[in-house]
């Protein structure tokens, strides 16, 4: 699941975006057991490599 938060008039507002349409003004993105498509979208959006579950367990 992916949760995206953008600035709103009184603070952050949660959105339920389409995976391929992450808003450019996103300031916070939560990934909770993301699908491969969700993880790929976030990696492409931020140009980062999201750690795998196995890598996160090591931390």
C-alpha positions, 0 to 999 in steps of 0.5 A: 500500500502506498500513502502520499501526503501533499501540503494542504491549507491546514497541514498535510493532506493524504491522497490515494494516488494512481501508482503512475501519477504521483503528485509532484508536490508530494512531501511524504510517501509511506510504503506499507508492504508495497506492490512491485508497481508501487515500489517501482513508481517511488523509485522512479519518482525520487530516482532512488533504490528503495531497500528490499524487505530483506535489507530493511530487516538487517537494519 
